[in-house]
Amino acid sequence: MGEVIFIISLIGGLIAPFAFLNGWGRIFWLITMSTIGLVVVTAEVCGTMFLGKTISRMYWEWSLAHETTSWIVATVLVLGWTFGLILHLQWKVIKRRIEKK
């Protein structure tokens, strides 16, 4: 069940939002995010085929053995996505709002 929720959230969170864009921007973002999704799914399948575990299961096992470090990793991922990609994409909008004040 976890894998189904993961795939739905992957499509819903990484691919669907770019449907709002127009033209080539939409096409390239959809290709980029779809590729990321396919790479993750491929890694899950390969992990299962060669090691008998998905990469998600490998992470879960590692995180239980290294709980503190897993929180650090999760925090860095959240910060990376939030301040790396999302802030980068919204920077012009944020800058314009700051300059209007």
Sequence and secondary structure as in RCSB ss.txt:
>XXXX:A:sequence
MGEVIFIISLIGGLIAPFAFLNGWGRIFWLITMSTIGLVVVTAEVCGTMFLGKTISRMYWEWSLAHETTSWIVAT
VLVLGWTFGLILHLQWKVIKRRIEKK
>XXXX:A:secstr
 HHHHHHHHHIIIIIGGGGGS HHHHHHHHHHHHHHHHHHHHHHHHHHHHHSS HHHHHHHHHHHSHHHHHHHHH
HHHHIIIIIIIHHHHHHHHHHHHHH 
